[in-house]
Amino acid sequence: MTALAGWQNFYVIVGSSAGALVGLQFVVIALIADLPHAAGQAEAGQAFATPTIVHFATVLLLSAAICAPWQNIFGPAVFWGLLGGCGIIYSIIITARLRAQTLYRPQFEDWVFHSLLPVIAYVTLFASAITALTHATRALFAVAGAALLLLLIGIHNSWDAVTYHVFVHRHKTDS
């Protein structure tokens, strides 16, 4: 299919990046696992760490699906629409988890990168699936934008988590 054929390299690069970052995230989690645990850390992990892996995995899954040899745009549009719909629901759950956890008080930037931007990315996936049959080129650019946004959210949130554990949490436990 010509509409998807031009996107192969983009999704190979983005998907490979997401896959590598999933692995790196596991390495980081293993390295900070020895730090003393605080009350409420499991809930904070469900609100902050798990979504990062989910966003990376979504990009990896989306990239793999788009690189499949589809005959037309209907199949992949249904797939990324379902992925977007599930992501919207998941983002709502994460927002509730951010509010419920008590280990860390989220700042404005946390709300933007853990709640607002993921919803925007997943809504974009969902909405582009609806328009894919009539505006394939625009829809594919929207999907690419959503994939990049999720990848950048994951990178930001991973860096945020590492710096928090190294510079804040570790110093609290050393004192």
Secondary structure, DSSP 8 states (H G I E B T S, - for coil): -HHHHTTHHHHHHHHHHHHHHHHHHHHHHHHHTTS---TTHHHHHHHHHHHHHHHHHHHHHHHHHHHS--SSSHHHHHHHHHHHHHHHHHHHHHHHHHHH--SS---HHHHIIIIIHHHHHHHHHHHHHHHTTT-HHHHHHHHHHHHHHHHHHHHHHHHHHHHIIIIIIHHHHH-
